[in-house]
Amino acid sequence: MTMNELSRQEILLQRLEEENFDQVRSMLASFHPSEIADLLESLPGKSRRLLWELVDREIEGDVLSDVQDAVRAGLLEQMQPREVAEVTKDLDTDDAADILQDLPEAVIDSVLLSMDAQNRERIASALSYPEDTAGGLMDIDVVSVRADVSLDVVARYLRQLGQVPEHTDSLIVVDRENRYLGLLSLAGVLVNKPEDSVGEHMSKRAGIPADTPATGVARIFEQRDLLSAAVLDGDDKLLGRITVDDVVDVIQEKAEQTVRNMAGLGEDDMFASVLTSTRRRAAWLGVSLLTAFLAAWVIGRFEATIQQLVALAILMPIVAAMGGIAGSQTLTVAIRGLALGQISRQNAGPLILKELRVGLFNGAILATVVAVVATLWFDDQGLGIIIWLAMIINLTIAALAGAVIPLALKKLGVDPAIAGGVILITMTDVVGFMTFLGLATLFLLP
């Protein structure tokens, strides 16, 4: 964002505070819907409601399709079903379906009843698929042609249509029973001989099944450098298409969701009510508190050892902290690999073995540095040897845990990004404290 854009937004917000609504409404006309969405997300409740009331009704649907889900739900609460039907009527099917899915089921039915028959049919078809699948992402507004017609016929057909759906780079080729055959690029219609048939120039690129997860769709687009793709049912019949702008949204949402999940936040509006945010975060903090008590209990088992050798209390956070960092590195690699579909039963073993070796080598290097420092600091060679052993053991186990925990959670159907970090930190703390204090008890005390 440039300084010019930033100052423009600041001026708008200042006029909103001054209740200069005419100027705010005038300034909003120069903002893109996605910029208005960002502004709404950045405002607390009262100011957000005021700004939303000043948004032009013509672009309300576009703003709703760009705004964060939690914020969108709050805005939709202020709207009547007929208003929702009106602002979504000109949106792409997938965007309109995304908006309606944030409404209670009874309200969705009311909105659908408020639509004309054509809009009701196209939205209902998109709502029949889960939001995070290819069917939920697809837009049913497509231009399809048959393989046996000439390019000249296609060109005349397009001129007769007058316009094509936004982000159309290819026409979808189907047979008489609407079964998908391939794609014909718009450039191919222009540069090839008019008398050539569509079948001569179409590319037989595979379509995407409607039940493909959204993350799988994003991976296919990335791997094949696609701008659009056909969405098919179980009989290879054409249902709709997905365009790259929808995939970009999936990638961004997935990245944001992963970051939120790792902090236990879930879907959270930055300006949700205090009670709502407190309730959502309290459970995660409670789990973290239990793990902290577990680590404290382990330390308590060695209270006598720590009282006799105070240096242990100074050094033991180093053992636990380094294990946690090393494990988090491996955990991140494993979670990313799972998210991208790069980890399978065939390569899980080699990955675990590789991370185990990395943990062992890094443990040996870092443990040597810490051991030398500890020996010189406390003038105790035995203490240096103990912390050297403890760090090697903890960093090796941390690397192993960082690779194994996500795989185990995935197999149990739990998102590794949600629970992986807490389990890992608990394990590295407990193992680090137990190893360091246990070895000290065995070899340093009389």
Secondary structure as the mmCIF struct_conf table of DSSP 4:
data_model
#
loop_
_struct_conf.conf_type_id
_struct_conf.id
_struct_conf.beg_label_comp_id
_struct_conf.beg_label_asym_id
_struct_conf.beg_label_seq_id
_struct_conf.end_label_comp_id
_struct_conf.end_label_asym_id
_struct_conf.end_label_seq_id
HELX_RH_AL_P HELX_RH_AL_P1 MET A 3 GLU A 17
TURN_TY1_P TURN_TY1_P1 GLU A 18 GLU A 19
HELX_RH_AL_P HELX_RH_AL_P2 PHE A 21 LEU A 28
TURN_TY1_P TURN_TY1_P2 ALA A 29 SER A 30
BEND BEND1 PHE A 31 PHE A 31
HELX_RH_AL_P HELX_RH_AL_P3 PRO A 33 GLU A 41
TURN_TY1_P TURN_TY1_P3 SER A 42 SER A 42
BEND BEND2 LEU A 43 LEU A 43
HELX_RH_AL_P HELX_RH_AL_P4 GLY A 45 LEU A 54
BEND BEND3 VAL A 55 VAL A 55
HELX_RH_3T_P HELX_RH_3T_P1 ARG A 57 ILE A 59
HELX_RH_AL_P HELX_RH_AL_P5 GLU A 60 ASP A 66
BEND BEND4 VAL A 67 VAL A 67
HELX_RH_AL_P HELX_RH_AL_P6 ASP A 69 LEU A 76
TURN_TY1_P TURN_TY1_P4 GLU A 77 GLN A 78
BEND BEND5 MET A 79 MET A 79
HELX_RH_AL_P HELX_RH_AL_P7 PRO A 81 THR A 88
TURN_TY1_P TURN_TY1_P5 LYS A 89 ASP A 90
BEND BEND6 LEU A 91 LEU A 91
HELX_RH_AL_P HELX_RH_AL_P8 THR A 93 LEU A 100
TURN_TY1_P TURN_TY1_P6 GLN A 101 ASP A 102
BEND BEND7 LEU A 103 LEU A 103
HELX_RH_AL_P HELX_RH_AL_P9 GLU A 105 SER A 114
BEND BEND8 MET A 115 MET A 115
HELX_RH_AL_P HELX_RH_AL_P10 ALA A 117 LEU A 127
TURN_TY1_P TURN_TY1_P7 SER A 128 SER A 128
BEND BEND9 TYR A 129 TYR A 129
TURN_TY1_P TURN_TY1_P8 GLU A 131 ASP A 132
STRN STRN1 THR A 133 THR A 133
HELX_RH_AL_P HELX_RH_AL_P11 ALA A 134 LEU A 137
STRN STRN2 ASP A 139 ASP A 139
STRN STRN3 SER A 144 ARG A 146
TURN_TY1_P TURN_TY1_P9 ALA A 147 ASP A 148
BEND BEND10 VAL A 149 VAL A 149
STRN STRN4 SER A 150 SER A 150
HELX_RH_AL_P HELX_RH_AL_P12 LEU A 151 LEU A 161
TURN_TY1_P TURN_TY1_P10 GLU A 166 HIS A 167
STRN STRN5 SER A 170 VAL A 174
TURN_TY1_P TURN_TY1_P11 ARG A 176 GLU A 177
STRN STRN6 ARG A 179 ARG A 179
STRN STRN7 TYR A 180 SER A 185
HELX_RH_AL_P HELX_RH_AL_P13 LEU A 186 VAL A 191
BEND BEND11 ASN A 192 ASN A 192
TURN_TY1_P TURN_TY1_P12 PRO A 194 GLU A 195
BEND BEND12 ASP A 196 ASP A 196
STRN STRN8 SER A 197 SER A 197
HELX_RH_AL_P HELX_RH_AL_P14 VAL A 198 HIS A 201
STRN STRN9 SER A 203 SER A 203
STRN STRN10 ILE A 208 PRO A 209
TURN_TY1_P TURN_TY1_P13 ALA A 210 ASP A 211
BEND BEND13 THR A 212 THR A 212
STRN STRN11 PRO A 213 PRO A 213
HELX_RH_AL_P HELX_RH_AL_P15 ALA A 214 ARG A 224
TURN_TY1_P TURN_TY1_P14 ASP A 225 ASP A 225
BEND BEND14 LEU A 227 LEU A 227
STRN STRN12 SER A 228 LEU A 232
TURN_TY1_P TURN_TY1_P15 GLY A 234 ASP A 235
BEND BEND15 ASP A 236 ASP A 236
STRN STRN13 LYS A 237 LYS A 237
STRN STRN14 LEU A 238 THR A 243
HELX_RH_AL_P HELX_RH_AL_P16 VAL A 244 MET A 262
TURN_TY1_P TURN_TY1_P16 ALA A 263 GLY A 264
BEND BEND16 GLU A 267 GLU A 267
TURN_TY1_P TURN_TY1_P17 MET A 270 PHE A 271
HELX_RH_AL_P HELX_RH_AL_P17 VAL A 274 GLY A 300
TURN_TY1_P TURN_TY1_P18 ARG A 301 PHE A 302
HELX_RH_AL_P HELX_RH_AL_P18 GLU A 303 GLN A 308
TURN_TY1_P TURN_TY1_P19 VAL A 310 VAL A 310
HELX_RH_AL_P HELX_RH_AL_P19 ALA A 311 ALA A 339
TURN_TY1_P TURN_TY1_P20 LEU A 340 GLY A 341
HELX_RH_AL_P HELX_RH_AL_P20 ARG A 345 PHE A 378
TURN_TY1_P TURN_TY1_P21 ASP A 379 ASP A 379
HELX_RH_AL_P HELX_RH_AL_P21 GLN A 381 LYS A 411
TURN_TY1_P TURN_TY1_P22 LEU A 412 GLY A 413
HELX_RH_AL_P HELX_RH_AL_P22 PRO A 416 PHE A 443
TURN_TY1_P TURN_TY1_P23 LEU A 444 LEU A 444
#
